[in-house]
Amino acid sequence: MQKQITFLEREVFVGPFVPDMAFTKANREKFRYFVCMYHDQGLIPLKALYFDESINVSLNAGIIRTSVDHGTAFDIAYKDGNPSTLSYVNAIKEAVKLATGKKLLTF
C-alpha cells in the first residue's frame, strides 16, 4: 500500500483489519470503503451483507471495469421470478461516474 500512499501524498488508510472484524456493524458505520488485498477477503462478507446491490470495481487495470458481485444466477435464470437488477444498475452507474470523472462510489 506504500505506493498508493505515496501517490496520494497523504495517509488515507486505516488498518489492516482481519475480514471477520473489518465488516462488523461498528466498522461498517465508521468506514464507507474497504480495500481488500485478496478476492475472498472482501467479496465473501460483501456478498453476505449486500448481495443484491454490491458491485466490484477493479482498480489499476488500465481500463474502467465494474461488475456485479453475484454469480450467474442459474437458480433463477429462465424462470418466472423477478430477479433484482440493482447490482447490475449500480455497476453501470459507477462505470459512468468513473469514465466522466465524477465522485467515486456514491450510490
Secondary structure as the mmCIF struct_conf table of DSSP 4:
data_model
#
loop_
_struct_conf.conf_type_id
_struct_conf.id
_struct_conf.beg_label_comp_id
_struct_conf.beg_label_asym_id
_struct_conf.beg_label_seq_id
_struct_conf.end_label_comp_id
_struct_conf.end_label_asym_id
_struct_conf.end_label_seq_id
HELX_RH_AL_P HELX_RH_AL_P1 GLN A 2 LEU A 8
TURN_TY1_P TURN_TY1_P1 GLU A 9 GLU A 9
BEND BEND1 ARG A 10 ARG A 10
HELX_RH_AL_P HELX_RH_AL_P2 PRO A 19 ALA A 22
TURN_TY1_P TURN_TY1_P2 PHE A 23 PHE A 23
BEND BEND2 THR A 24 THR A 24
HELX_RH_AL_P HELX_RH_AL_P3 LYS A 25 LYS A 30
BEND BEND3 ARG A 32 ARG A 32
BEND BEND4 MET A 37 TYR A 38
HELX_RH_AL_P HELX_RH_AL_P4 HIS A 39 TYR A 50
TURN_TY1_P TURN_TY1_P3 PHE A 51 GLU A 53
STRN STRN1 ILE A 55 SER A 58
BEND BEND5 ASN A 60 ILE A 63
STRN STRN2 ARG A 65 VAL A 68
BEND BEND6 ASP A 69 HIS A 70
TURN_TY1_P TURN_TY1_P4 PHE A 74 TYR A 78
BEND BEND7 LYS A 79 GLY A 81
HELX_RH_AL_P HELX_RH_AL_P5 LEU A 86 THR A 100
TURN_TY1_P TURN_TY1_P5 GLY A 101 GLY A 101
HELX_LH_PP_P HELX_LH_PP_P1 LYS A 102 LYS A 103
BEND BEND8 LEU A 104 LEU A 105
#
